[in-house]
Amino acid sequence: MIKSGKQAKIKGGLAESPSHLMHRALQLALDIYAEEAGPDGLTQRQFAVLEAVAARSGLTQTDLVKATGIDRSTLADLVARMTTKGLLERERSTLDARAKAVRLSPEGEAALLAARPRVEAADKRIMALLPKSKRDSFLDLLCSLSDAADAVPEQARAEIKAAKKAAKEAKKAEKAARKGDGKKKKKGELAVEQPQTDDAADAVVVPLKGAAED
Protein backbone atom coordinates (compact mmCIF):
# COMPACT_ATOMS: atom_id res chain seq x y z
CA MET A 1 0.00 0.00 0.00
CA ILE A 2 1.23 3.48 -0.91
CA LYS A 3 1.24 5.95 1.95
CA SER A 4 -0.65 9.20 1.54
CA GLY A 5 1.40 11.92 -0.15
CA LYS A 6 3.96 9.44 -1.43
CA GLN A 7 4.44 8.25 -4.97
CA ALA A 8 5.63 4.81 -5.93
CA LYS A 9 9.21 4.81 -7.19
CA ILE A 10 9.71 3.00 -10.46
CA LYS A 11 12.61 0.60 -10.18
CA GLY A 12 14.93 -0.30 -13.01
CA GLY A 13 15.86 1.55 -16.20
CA LEU A 14 16.68 5.24 -15.90
CA ALA A 15 15.55 5.35 -12.28
CA GLU A 16 18.60 3.27 -11.33
CA SER A 17 21.10 4.78 -13.77
CA PRO A 18 23.66 6.95 -11.91
CA SER A 19 24.81 8.64 -15.11
CA HIS A 20 21.25 9.60 -16.07
CA LEU A 21 20.35 10.80 -12.57
CA MET A 22 23.55 12.86 -12.32
CA HIS A 23 22.80 14.42 -15.71
CA ARG A 24 19.32 15.37 -14.53
CA ALA A 25 20.79 16.84 -11.34
CA LEU A 26 23.35 18.79 -13.38
CA GLN A 27 20.61 20.23 -15.58
CA LEU A 28 18.72 21.35 -12.48
CA ALA A 29 21.83 22.94 -10.95
CA LEU A 30 22.70 24.81 -14.16
CA ASP A 31 19.13 26.06 -14.56
CA ILE A 32 19.15 27.42 -11.00
CA TYR A 33 22.58 28.98 -11.58
CA ALA A 34 21.40 30.66 -14.80
CA GLU A 35 18.34 32.09 -13.03
CA GLU A 36 20.44 33.57 -10.23
CA ALA A 37 23.27 34.81 -12.46
CA GLY A 38 20.92 36.48 -14.93
CA PRO A 39 21.31 36.84 -18.70
CA ASP A 40 24.25 39.24 -18.37
CA GLY A 41 26.04 37.33 -15.61
CA LEU A 42 29.02 35.03 -15.81
CA THR A 43 28.47 31.49 -17.00
CA GLN A 44 29.28 28.72 -14.54
CA ARG A 45 32.53 27.92 -16.37
CA GLN A 46 33.57 31.58 -16.55
CA PHE A 47 32.99 31.88 -12.82
CA ALA A 48 35.05 28.73 -12.16
CA VAL A 49 37.97 30.07 -14.21
CA LEU A 50 37.90 33.48 -12.50
CA GLU A 51 37.73 31.88 -9.04
CA ALA A 52 40.66 29.58 -9.86
CA VAL A 53 42.77 32.48 -11.16
CA ALA A 54 41.82 34.64 -8.17
CA ALA A 55 42.96 31.90 -5.81
CA ARG A 56 46.32 31.64 -7.54
CA SER A 57 47.35 34.32 -9.99
CA GLY A 58 49.75 33.35 -12.76
CA LEU A 59 48.25 29.93 -13.52
CA THR A 60 48.99 28.44 -16.91
CA GLN A 61 46.20 26.87 -18.98
CA THR A 62 47.47 23.45 -17.93
CA ASP A 63 47.08 24.50 -14.30
CA LEU A 64 43.56 25.76 -15.02
CA VAL A 65 42.58 22.42 -16.53
CA LYS A 66 43.55 20.74 -13.26
CA ALA A 67 41.91 23.39 -11.10
CA THR A 68 38.57 23.56 -12.92
CA GLY A 69 38.19 20.15 -14.55
CA ILE A 70 37.38 21.79 -17.88
CA ASP A 71 38.90 19.89 -20.81
CA ARG A 72 41.94 21.44 -22.48
CA SER A 73 40.42 22.43 -25.83
CA THR A 74 37.31 23.96 -24.24
CA LEU A 75 39.41 25.84 -21.70
CA ALA A 76 41.74 27.25 -24.35
CA ASP A 77 38.78 28.65 -26.27
CA LEU A 78 37.17 29.91 -23.06
CA VAL A 79 40.31 31.73 -21.90
CA ALA A 80 40.75 33.29 -25.34
CA ARG A 81 37.18 34.65 -25.32
CA MET A 82 37.47 35.86 -21.72
CA THR A 83 40.71 37.63 -22.63
CA THR A 84 39.00 39.30 -25.58
CA LYS A 85 36.21 40.45 -23.25
CA GLY A 86 38.80 41.94 -20.91
CA LEU A 87 38.13 39.58 -18.00
CA LEU A 88 41.58 37.99 -18.13
CA GLU A 89 45.09 39.05 -19.03
CA ARG A 90 47.80 36.76 -20.36
CA GLU A 91 51.54 37.06 -20.15
CA ARG A 92 54.53 34.78 -20.57
CA SER A 93 54.99 32.50 -17.58
CA THR A 94 58.07 33.11 -15.44
CA LEU A 95 58.26 29.37 -14.71
CA ASP A 96 57.82 28.08 -18.26
CA ALA A 97 58.84 30.26 -21.19
CA ARG A 98 56.68 28.16 -23.52
CA ALA A 99 53.47 28.75 -21.54
CA LYS A 100 51.20 31.72 -20.98
CA ALA A 101 50.28 32.74 -17.44
CA VAL A 102 46.76 34.01 -16.74
CA ARG A 103 45.72 36.65 -14.22
CA LEU A 104 42.61 38.67 -13.46
CA SER A 105 42.14 42.03 -15.11
CA PRO A 106 40.45 44.81 -13.12
CA GLU A 107 37.26 44.08 -15.10
CA GLY A 108 37.56 40.37 -14.30
CA GLU A 109 37.99 41.06 -10.60
CA ALA A 110 34.90 43.30 -10.59
CA ALA A 111 32.87 40.68 -12.45
CA LEU A 112 33.94 38.00 -9.97
CA LEU A 113 32.98 40.13 -6.95
CA ALA A 114 29.56 40.80 -8.49
CA ALA A 115 29.02 37.10 -9.29
CA ARG A 116 29.89 35.60 -5.92
CA PRO A 117 26.64 36.56 -4.11
CA ARG A 118 24.61 35.20 -7.04
CA VAL A 119 26.50 31.91 -7.06
CA GLU A 120 26.06 31.64 -3.30
CA ALA A 121 22.31 32.15 -3.74
CA ALA A 122 22.21 29.42 -6.39
CA ASP A 123 24.10 27.02 -4.13
CA LYS A 124 21.70 27.70 -1.27
CA ARG A 125 18.71 26.97 -3.50
CA ILE A 126 20.23 23.67 -4.60
CA MET A 127 21.07 22.57 -1.07
CA ALA A 128 17.60 23.59 0.14
CA LEU A 129 16.15 20.86 -2.07
CA LEU A 130 17.73 18.27 0.24
CA PRO A 131 16.89 17.43 3.84
CA LYS A 132 19.27 19.14 6.27
CA SER A 133 20.47 15.78 7.56
CA LYS A 134 21.71 14.77 4.10
CA ARG A 135 23.40 17.97 2.92
CA ASP A 136 26.83 17.31 4.43
CA SER A 137 26.92 13.73 3.13
CA PHE A 138 25.80 15.00 -0.28
CA LEU A 139 28.75 17.40 -0.44
CA ASP A 140 31.09 14.62 0.71
CA LEU A 141 29.88 12.40 -2.13
CA LEU A 142 30.34 15.21 -4.65
CA CYS A 143 33.90 15.77 -3.38
CA SER A 144 34.63 12.05 -3.71
CA LEU A 145 33.43 12.05 -7.31
CA SER A 146 35.43 15.21 -8.02
CA ASP A 147 38.57 13.62 -6.57
CA ALA A 148 37.98 10.54 -8.73
CA ALA A 149 37.66 12.77 -11.79
CA ASP A 150 40.96 14.48 -10.93
CA ALA A 151 42.67 11.10 -10.60
CA VAL A 152 41.60 9.90 -14.07
CA PRO A 153 44.15 11.96 -16.09
CA GLU A 154 46.97 10.97 -13.73
CA GLN A 155 46.01 7.31 -14.00
CA ALA A 156 45.76 7.58 -17.78
CA ARG A 157 49.22 9.14 -17.98
CA ALA A 158 50.62 6.39 -15.74
CA GLU A 159 49.06 3.71 -17.94
CA ILE A 160 50.43 5.32 -21.10
CA LYS A 161 53.88 5.53 -19.52
CA ALA A 162 53.72 1.87 -18.46
CA ALA A 163 52.58 0.83 -21.94
CA LYS A 164 55.45 2.72 -23.58
CA LYS A 165 57.93 1.13 -21.19
CA ALA A 166 56.54 -2.35 -21.89
CA ALA A 167 56.73 -1.75 -25.64
CA LYS A 168 60.32 -0.55 -25.31
CA GLU A 169 61.28 -3.63 -23.27
CA ALA A 170 59.54 -5.93 -25.76
CA LYS A 171 61.38 -4.29 -28.66
CA LYS A 172 64.66 -4.63 -26.80
CA ALA A 173 64.00 -8.32 -26.10
CA GLU A 174 63.05 -8.95 -29.73
CA LYS A 175 66.24 -7.29 -30.91
CA ALA A 176 68.31 -9.39 -28.50
CA ALA A 177 66.55 -12.55 -29.71
CA ARG A 178 67.28 -11.75 -33.36
CA LYS A 179 70.91 -11.07 -32.50
CA GLY A 180 71.15 -14.41 -30.67
CA ASP A 181 69.59 -16.31 -33.56
CA GLY A 182 72.04 -14.67 -35.94
CA LYS A 183 75.01 -15.84 -33.86
CA LYS A 184 73.68 -19.42 -33.69
CA LYS A 185 73.09 -19.49 -37.42
CA LYS A 186 76.61 -18.25 -38.17
CA LYS A 187 78.14 -20.83 -35.84
CA GLY A 188 76.14 -23.61 -37.49
CA GLU A 189 77.23 -22.58 -40.95
CA LEU A 190 80.90 -22.99 -39.98
CA ALA A 191 80.28 -26.59 -38.89
CA VAL A 192 78.75 -27.67 -42.24
CA GLU A 193 81.17 -29.43 -44.59
CA GLN A 194 81.64 -27.77 -47.91
CA PRO A 195 80.19 -29.92 -50.73
CA GLN A 196 82.46 -31.22 -53.40
CA THR A 197 82.60 -29.36 -56.66
CA ASP A 198 81.39 -30.93 -59.86
CA ASP A 199 84.98 -31.20 -61.10
CA ALA A 200 86.03 -33.18 -58.03
CA ALA A 201 83.01 -35.48 -58.26
CA ASP A 202 83.59 -36.27 -61.93
CA ALA A 203 87.35 -36.85 -61.67
CA VAL A 204 88.54 -40.24 -63.16
CA VAL A 205 91.61 -41.97 -61.83
CA VAL A 206 93.80 -43.16 -64.74
CA PRO A 207 96.24 -45.92 -63.72
CA LEU A 208 99.88 -45.52 -64.66
CA LYS A 209 101.08 -47.71 -67.52
CA GLY A 210 103.59 -49.54 -65.40
CA ALA A 211 101.19 -50.12 -62.56
CA ALA A 212 98.76 -52.03 -64.81
CA GLU A 213 101.47 -54.49 -65.75
CA ASP A 214 102.27 -55.20 -62.08
C-alpha positions in Angstrom: 0.0 0.0 0.0 1.2 3.5 -0.9 1.2 5.9 1.9 -0.7 9.2 1.5 1.4 11.9 -0.1 4.0 9.4 -1.4 4.4 8.2 -5.0 5.6 4.8 -5.9 9.2 4.8 -7.2 9.7 3.0 -10.5 12.6 0.6 -10.2 14.9 -0.3 -13.0 15.9 1.6 -16.2 16.7 5.2 -15.9 15.6 5.3 -12.3 18.6 3.3 -11.3 21.1 4.8 -13.8 23.7 6.9 -11.9 24.8 8.6 -15.1 21.2 9.6 -16.1 20.4 10.8 -12.6 23.6 12.9 -12.3 22.8 14.4 -15.7 19.3 15.4 -14.5 20.8 16.8 -11.3 23.3 18.8 -13.4 20.6 20.2 -15.6 18.7 21.3 -12.5 21.8 22.9 -11.0 22.7 24.8 -14.2 19.1 26.1 -14.6 19.2 27.4 -11.0 22.6 29.0 -11.6 21.4 30.7 -14.8 18.3 32.1 -13.0 20.4 33.6 -10.2 23.3 34.8 -12.5 20.9 36.5 -14.9 21.3 36.8 -18.7 24.3 39.2 -18.4 26.0 37.3 -15.6 29.0 35.0 -15.8 28.5 31.5 -17.0 29.3 28.7 -14.5 32.5 27.9 -16.4 33.6 31.6 -16.5 33.0 31.9 -12.8 35.0 28.7 -12.2 38.0 30.1 -14.2 37.9 33.5 -12.5 37.7 31.9 -9.0 40.7 29.6 -9.9 42.8 32.5 -11.2 41.8 34.6 -8.2 43.0 31.9 -5.8 46.3 31.6 -7.5 47.4 34.3 -10.0 49.8 33.4 -12.8 48.3 29.9 -13.5 49.0 28.4 -16.9 46.2 26.9 -19.0 47.5 23.5 -17.9 47.1 24.5 -14.3 43.6 25.8 -15.0 42.6 22.4 -16.5 43.6 20.7 -13.3 41.9 23.4 -11.1 38.6 23.6 -12.9 38.2 20.2 -14.6 37.4 21.8 -17.9 38.9 19.9 -20.8 41.9 21.4 -22.5 40.4 22.4 -25.8 37.3 24.0 -24.2 39.4 25.8 -21.7 41.7 27.2 -24.3 38.8 28.6 -26.3 37.2 29.9 -23.1 40.3 31.7 -21.9 40.7 33.3 -25.3 37.2 34.6 -25.3 37.5 35.9 -21.7 40.7 37.6 -22.6 39.0 39.3 -25.6 36.2 40.5 -23.3 38.8 41.9 -20.9 38.1 39.6 -18.0 41.6 38.0 -18.1 45.1 39.1 -19.0 47.8 36.8 -20.4 51.5 37.1 -20.2 54.5 34.8 -20.6 55.0 32.5 -17.6 58.1 33.1 -15.4 58.3 29.4 -14.7 57.8 28.1 -18.3 58.8 30.3 -21.2 56.7 28.2 -23.5 53.5 28.8 -21.5 51.2 31.7 -21.0 50.3 32.7 -17.4 46.8 34.0 -16.7 45.7 36.6 -14.2 42.6 38.7 -13.5 42.1 42.0 -15.1 40.4 44.8 -13.1 37.3 44.1 -15.1 37.6 40.4 -14.3 38.0 41.1 -10.6 34.9 43.3 -10.6 32.9 40.7 -12.5 33.9 38.0 -10.0 33.0 40.1 -6.9 29.6 40.8 -8.5 29.0 37.1 -9.3 29.9 35.6 -5.9 26.6 36.6 -4.1 24.6 35.2 -7.0 26.5 31.9 -7.1 26.1 31.6 -3.3 22.3 32.1 -3.7 22.2 29.4 -6.4 24.1 27.0 -4.1 21.7 27.7 -1.3 18.7 27.0 -3.5 20.2 23.7 -4.6 21.1 22.6 -1.1 17.6 23.6 0.1 16.1 20.9 -2.1 17.7 18.3 0.2 16.9 17.4 3.8 19.3 19.1 6.3 20.5 15.8 7.6 21.7 14.8 4.1 23.4 18.0 2.9 26.8 17.3 4.4 26.9 13.7 3.1 25.8 15.0 -0.3 28.8 17.4 -0.4 31.1 14.6 0.7 29.9 12.4 -2.1 30.3 15.2 -4.7 33.9 15.8 -3.4 34.6 12.1 -3.7 33.4 12.1 -7.3 35.4 15.2 -8.0 38.6 13.6 -6.6 38.0 10.5 -8.7 37.7 12.8 -11.8 41.0 14.5 -10.9 42.7 11.1 -10.6 41.6 9.9 -14.1 44.1 12.0 -16.1 47.0 11.0 -13.7 46.0 7.3 -14.0 45.8 7.6 -17.8 49.2 9.1 -18.0 50.6 6.4 -15.7 49.1 3.7 -17.9 50.4 5.3 -21.1 53.9 5.5 -19.5 53.7 1.9 -18.5 52.6 0.8 -21.9 55.5 2.7 -23.6 57.9 1.1 -21.2 56.5 -2.3 -21.9 56.7 -1.8 -25.6 60.3 -0.6 -25.3 61.3 -3.6 -23.3 59.5 -5.9 -25.8 61.4 -4.3 -28.7 64.7 -4.6 -26.8 64.0 -8.3 -26.1 63.0 -8.9 -29.7 66.2 -7.3 -30.9 68.3 -9.4 -28.5 66.5 -12.5 -29.7 67.3 -11.7 -33.4 70.9 -11.1 -32.5 71.2 -14.4 -30.7 69.6 -16.3 -33.6 72.0 -14.7 -35.9 75.0 -15.8 -33.9 73.7 -19.4 -33.7 73.1 -19.5 -37.4 76.6 -18.2 -38.2 78.1 -20.8 -35.8 76.1 -23.6 -37.5 77.2 -22.6 -40.9 80.9 -23.0 -40.0 80.3 -26.6 -38.9 78.7 -27.7 -42.2 81.2 -29.4 -44.6 81.6 -27.8 -47.9 80.2 -29.9 -50.7 82.5 -31.2 -53.4 82.6 -29.4 -56.7 81.4 -30.9 -59.9 85.0 -31.2 -61.1 86.0 -33.2 -58.0 83.0 -35.5 -58.3 83.6 -36.3 -61.9 87.3 -36.9 -61.7 88.5 -40.2 -63.2 91.6 -42.0 -61.8 93.8 -43.2 -64.7 96.2 -45.9 -63.7 99.9 -45.5 -64.7 101.1 -47.7 -67.5 103.6 -49.5 -65.4 101.2 -50.1 -62.6 98.8 -52.0 -64.8 101.5 -54.5 -65.8 102.3 -55.2 -62.1 
